[in-house]
Amino acid sequence: MALTETPTRATACLETLIDGLHARERLRVWSIVITVYGDSILPRGGVLWLGALQVLLERLRIEPGALRAAMSRLASDSWLIRDRRGRRSYYALSEQGRRSFGVATRRIYAAGPLQWDGTWTICVVPEEAGEARDARRKALRERGFGTLGPTVFCRPETEAAPDANGCLDGAVVFSARAATPEQLSQLTSAAWPLAETAAAYDEITAAFSPLFEALKAGEVLDPLAAMAARTLLIHEYRRAALKDPLLPPDLLPPQWPGGRARQVTADLYRALVTGSEVWLDACDPAPDGALPPVSVEFRSRFGGLDL
């Protein structure tokens, strides 16, 4: 009788995370692809062979047909640009895709708590309907604004607040400070869905802490598994971070779980990054040879990576 190799605790943790990915009601393969490009490929030139991407997604138990459908959708929606060389297809993030993930990058990889001098931006946007209204609201939320009314939005102007000029066309914009700071907790609870975000952060901490503890104890994932785990980590953290208004600590509820989730994410990312970059080095990904080295900006993620 053939012997079956017992998986390590780290591998078992990874398989549990992949089980969780597929347990969702709807698996958005296109969103996972965007995570891969924004997190791993953009800092190394931005171009990846479809075959290399397929190897990674197969490790996440995503079928080639689902990947092809996602790539077709992303290309038709102008998120990706396709370059065919012989029988191979290479894809890169479009300028639209780069801009969109650029907003997410500041939220995902920030080094720590934000500095804030108490200044708020309050904007009153024109009354709009349909797609124009929904697009503006989405863009404002992605840039940290909360909702005070159908046409009134606000955000604290922290040091890392992203540029919102394009979202404020036609709006009346005020810069203000609170006359009664002790009442700000009521405002933040009403303006942002903090309970939903807190629950997402709690889930991240619970889901990924076991893998970090296994790696901290000395276990090792092979390069492809490390790349798969890194992708899952940022995919899940990105979902939570994009809902998080990134409020200064003074405006957050007591025992806010975002800090703990960020620390778990940063620690696990550092534990996975070397192995995952080994896979990227060897995966035959680009039309002109290996991927270029990571950027300086990449090395500054989460306050600094040891590469």
C-alpha positions as CSV (number, residue, x, y, z in Angstrom):
1,M,0.0,0.0,0.0
2,A,1.4,3.4,-1.0
3,L,2.2,5.8,1.8
4,T,0.5,9.2,1.7
5,E,2.7,12.2,2.8
6,T,1.2,14.0,5.8
7,P,0.8,17.7,5.0
8,T,2.5,20.1,7.3
9,R,0.5,22.4,9.5
10,A,1.3,25.3,7.3
11,T,0.1,23.5,4.2
12,A,-3.0,22.4,6.0
13,C,-3.7,26.0,7.0
14,L,-3.3,27.1,3.4
15,E,-5.8,24.4,2.2
16,T,-8.3,25.6,4.9
17,L,-7.9,29.2,3.5
18,I,-8.5,27.9,0.0
19,D,-11.6,26.0,1.2
20,G,-12.9,29.3,2.6
21,L,-12.3,31.1,-0.7
22,H,-14.5,28.5,-2.5
23,A,-17.1,28.4,0.3
24,R,-18.3,31.8,-0.7
25,E,-21.6,32.1,-2.5
26,R,-19.9,33.7,-5.5
27,L,-16.2,33.4,-6.4
28,R,-15.1,36.5,-8.3
29,V,-12.1,35.2,-10.2
30,W,-11.6,38.6,-11.9
31,S,-11.1,40.2,-8.5
32,I,-8.4,37.7,-7.6
33,V,-6.6,38.4,-10.9
34,I,-6.6,42.1,-10.0
35,T,-5.1,41.3,-6.6
36,V,-2.3,39.3,-8.3
37,Y,-1.5,42.1,-10.7
38,G,-1.7,44.9,-8.2
39,D,0.2,43.1,-5.4
40,S,2.8,41.0,-7.2
41,I,3.1,41.9,-10.9
42,L,2.9,45.7,-11.0
43,P,5.9,46.2,-8.7
44,R,7.9,43.9,-11.1
45,G,7.2,45.5,-14.5
46,G,3.5,44.8,-14.8
47,V,3.4,42.1,-17.5
48,L,2.6,38.4,-16.9
49,W,2.2,35.4,-19.2
50,L,-1.2,33.8,-19.0
51,G,0.3,30.4,-18.5
52,A,2.2,31.5,-15.3
53,L,-1.0,33.1,-13.9
54,Q,-2.9,29.8,-14.7
55,V,-0.3,27.8,-12.6
56,L,-0.9,30.1,-9.6
57,L,-4.7,30.1,-9.9
58,E,-4.7,26.3,-10.3
59,R,-2.9,26.1,-6.9
60,L,-6.0,28.1,-5.6
61,R,-8.2,25.4,-7.3
62,I,-9.5,27.8,-9.9
63,E,-10.2,26.1,-13.2
64,P,-8.5,27.3,-16.4
65,G,-11.9,28.0,-18.0
66,A,-12.9,30.3,-15.2
67,L,-9.6,32.1,-15.5
68,R,-10.0,32.6,-19.3
69,A,-13.5,34.0,-18.8
70,A,-12.2,36.4,-16.1
71,M,-9.3,37.6,-18.4
72,S,-11.7,38.1,-21.3
73,R,-14.0,40.2,-19.0
74,L,-11.1,42.3,-17.6
75,A,-9.8,43.0,-21.1
76,S,-13.2,44.0,-22.5
77,D,-13.7,46.2,-19.5
78,S,-10.3,47.9,-20.1
79,W,-8.7,46.7,-16.9
80,L,-6.1,44.6,-18.7
81,I,-4.2,44.9,-22.0
82,R,-3.4,41.8,-24.0
83,D,-0.2,41.3,-26.0
84,R,-0.1,38.1,-28.1
85,R,3.4,36.8,-28.9
86,G,3.1,33.7,-31.1
87,R,1.0,31.2,-29.2
88,R,1.4,33.0,-25.9
89,S,-0.7,35.7,-24.4
90,Y,0.7,38.3,-22.0
91,Y,-1.4,40.6,-19.9
92,A,-0.7,43.9,-18.2
93,L,-2.8,46.3,-16.1
94,S,-4.2,49.2,-18.2
95,E,-3.8,52.7,-17.0
96,Q,-7.3,52.5,-15.6
97,G,-6.3,49.4,-13.6
98,R,-3.1,51.0,-12.4
99,R,-5.0,54.1,-11.1
100,S,-7.6,52.0,-9.4
101,F,-5.1,49.8,-7.6
102,G,-3.0,52.8,-6.8
103,V,-5.9,54.0,-4.6
104,A,-6.0,50.6,-2.9
105,T,-2.2,50.5,-2.4
106,R,-2.2,53.4,0.0
107,R,-4.9,51.7,2.1
108,I,-3.4,48.2,2.0
109,Y,0.3,48.7,2.7
110,A,0.3,51.8,5.0
111,A,2.9,51.6,7.7
112,G,0.8,52.3,10.7
113,P,-1.7,54.7,12.4
114,L,-2.4,58.0,10.6
115,Q,-1.5,61.4,11.8
116,W,-4.3,63.9,11.9
117,D,-4.5,67.6,13.0
118,G,-8.3,67.7,13.4
119,T,-9.2,69.1,10.0
120,W,-12.2,67.8,8.1
121,T,-13.3,68.1,4.5
122,I,-17.0,68.4,4.0
123,C,-18.5,68.4,0.5
124,V,-22.0,68.9,-0.8
125,V,-22.3,67.2,-4.2
126,P,-24.9,68.0,-6.9
127,E,-28.1,65.9,-6.9
128,E,-27.6,63.1,-9.4
129,A,-29.4,60.0,-10.4
130,G,-28.6,56.5,-11.6
131,E,-25.1,55.5,-12.6
132,A,-23.6,59.0,-12.1
133,R,-24.8,59.1,-8.5
134,D,-23.6,55.6,-7.7
135,A,-20.2,56.1,-9.4
136,R,-19.6,59.3,-7.4
137,R,-20.6,57.7,-4.1
138,K,-18.3,54.7,-4.8
139,A,-15.4,57.0,-5.7
140,L,-15.9,59.1,-2.6
141,R,-16.1,56.1,-0.3
142,E,-12.9,54.7,-1.9
143,R,-11.2,57.9,-0.9
144,G,-12.3,57.8,2.7
145,F,-15.5,59.9,2.7
146,G,-18.4,59.0,4.9
147,T,-22.0,59.8,4.2
148,L,-23.9,62.5,6.2
149,G,-26.8,62.7,3.9
150,P,-27.8,61.9,0.3
151,T,-25.5,64.7,-1.0
152,V,-23.3,65.5,1.9
153,F,-20.0,63.7,2.6
154,C,-17.1,64.2,5.0
155,R,-13.7,62.8,5.8
156,P,-10.8,63.7,8.2
157,E,-7.8,65.0,6.3
158,T,-5.0,62.7,7.4
159,E,-1.5,62.7,6.1
160,A,-2.3,59.8,3.8
161,A,-5.7,61.0,2.5
162,P,-5.8,60.2,-1.3
163,D,-6.4,62.9,-3.8
164,A,-10.2,63.4,-4.3
165,N,-10.3,66.3,-6.8
166,G,-11.8,64.2,-9.6
167,C,-14.6,63.1,-7.3
168,L,-15.5,66.7,-6.3
169,D,-16.4,68.2,-9.7
170,G,-19.3,70.5,-9.2
171,A,-19.3,70.0,-5.4
172,V,-19.2,72.7,-2.8
173,V,-16.3,71.9,-0.5
174,F,-15.6,73.2,3.0
175,S,-12.6,72.8,5.3
176,A,-13.7,72.6,8.9
177,R,-12.8,71.7,12.5
178,A,-15.2,70.3,15.0
179,A,-16.4,72.8,17.7
180,T,-17.5,69.8,19.9
181,P,-14.9,67.0,19.4
182,E,-16.5,64.9,22.1
183,Q,-19.4,64.2,19.8
184,L,-17.4,63.0,16.9
185,S,-17.8,59.3,17.8
186,Q,-21.5,59.7,17.1
187,L,-20.7,61.2,13.7
188,T,-18.3,58.5,12.7
189,S,-20.7,55.7,13.7
190,A,-23.4,57.2,11.5
191,A,-21.2,58.2,8.5
192,W,-19.3,54.9,8.0
193,P,-20.3,51.2,8.3
194,L,-17.8,50.5,11.0
195,A,-19.5,47.4,12.4
196,E,-19.3,45.7,9.0
197,T,-15.6,46.7,8.6
198,A,-14.8,45.5,12.2
199,A,-16.4,42.1,11.4
200,A,-14.2,41.8,8.3
201,Y,-11.1,42.5,10.2
202,D,-12.0,40.0,12.9
203,E,-12.4,37.4,10.2
204,I,-9.0,38.1,8.7
205,T,-7.3,37.8,12.1
206,A,-9.0,34.5,12.9
207,A,-8.4,33.0,9.4
208,F,-4.7,33.9,8.9
209,S,-3.3,33.8,12.4
210,P,-2.9,30.0,12.3
211,L,-0.8,30.1,9.2
212,F,1.5,32.8,10.6
213,E,1.9,30.8,13.8
214,A,2.9,27.7,11.8
215,L,5.5,29.7,9.8
216,K,6.7,31.5,13.0
217,A,7.3,28.0,14.5
218,G,9.7,27.2,11.6
219,E,7.5,25.5,9.0
220,V,8.1,26.4,5.4
221,L,5.8,26.6,2.3
222,D,7.2,25.9,-1.1
223,P,7.4,28.9,-3.4
224,L,4.2,28.3,-5.3
225,A,2.3,27.7,-2.0
226,A,3.8,30.9,-0.5
227,M,2.7,32.8,-3.6
228,A,-0.8,31.4,-3.3
229,A,-1.0,32.2,0.4
230,R,0.3,35.8,-0.2
231,T,-2.4,36.2,-2.9
232,L,-5.2,35.0,-0.6
233,L,-3.9,37.3,2.2
234,I,-3.9,40.5,0.2
235,H,-7.1,39.5,-1.6
236,E,-8.9,39.2,1.8
237,Y,-7.2,42.2,3.4
238,R,-7.9,44.3,0.3
239,R,-11.6,43.6,0.6
240,A,-11.6,44.9,4.2
241,A,-9.2,47.8,3.7
242,L,-11.3,49.2,0.8
243,K,-14.3,49.4,3.2
244,D,-12.2,51.0,5.9
245,P,-12.3,54.8,5.9
246,L,-8.9,54.7,7.7
247,L,-10.0,57.0,10.4
248,P,-7.4,58.4,12.8
249,P,-7.3,56.5,16.2
250,D,-9.1,59.4,18.0
251,L,-12.2,58.7,15.8
252,L,-12.4,54.9,16.2
253,P,-14.5,52.9,18.6
254,P,-12.8,51.3,21.6
255,Q,-11.1,48.0,20.9
256,W,-11.1,48.6,17.1
257,P,-9.9,45.3,15.5
258,G,-8.3,47.0,12.5
259,G,-4.9,47.4,14.1
260,R,-4.7,43.8,15.0
261,A,-5.7,42.6,11.6
262,R,-3.2,45.0,10.0
263,Q,-0.4,43.6,12.2
264,V,-1.3,40.0,11.4
265,T,-1.4,40.8,7.7
266,A,2.0,42.7,7.8
267,D,3.7,39.9,9.8
268,L,2.4,37.1,7.5
269,Y,3.2,39.1,4.4
270,R,6.8,39.5,5.6
271,A,6.9,35.7,6.3
272,L,5.6,34.9,2.8
273,V,7.3,37.5,0.6
274,T,10.7,35.9,0.1
275,G,9.3,32.5,-0.9
276,S,6.7,34.1,-3.2
277,E,9.3,36.2,-4.9
278,V,11.3,33.1,-5.6
279,W,8.3,31.7,-7.5
280,L,8.0,34.9,-9.4
281,D,11.7,34.8,-10.3
282,A,11.3,31.3,-11.8
283,C,7.9,31.3,-13.4
284,D,8.8,32.2,-17.0
285,P,6.4,35.1,-16.9
286,A,7.4,37.9,-19.3
287,P,7.8,38.1,-23.1
288,D,11.4,39.4,-22.8
289,G,12.7,37.2,-20.1
290,A,12.4,37.2,-16.3
291,L,10.5,39.8,-14.4
292,P,12.6,42.8,-13.4
293,P,13.5,43.3,-9.7
294,V,11.0,44.7,-7.2
295,S,10.7,48.5,-7.0
296,V,11.9,50.6,-4.1
297,E,8.3,51.4,-3.3
298,F,7.5,47.7,-2.9
299,R,10.2,47.3,-0.3
300,S,8.6,50.0,1.8
301,R,5.3,48.1,2.1
302,F,4.0,47.7,5.7
303,G,6.8,49.9,7.0
304,G,9.6,47.9,5.3
305,L,10.2,44.4,3.9
306,D,13.4,42.5,4.4
307,L,14.3,41.4,0.8
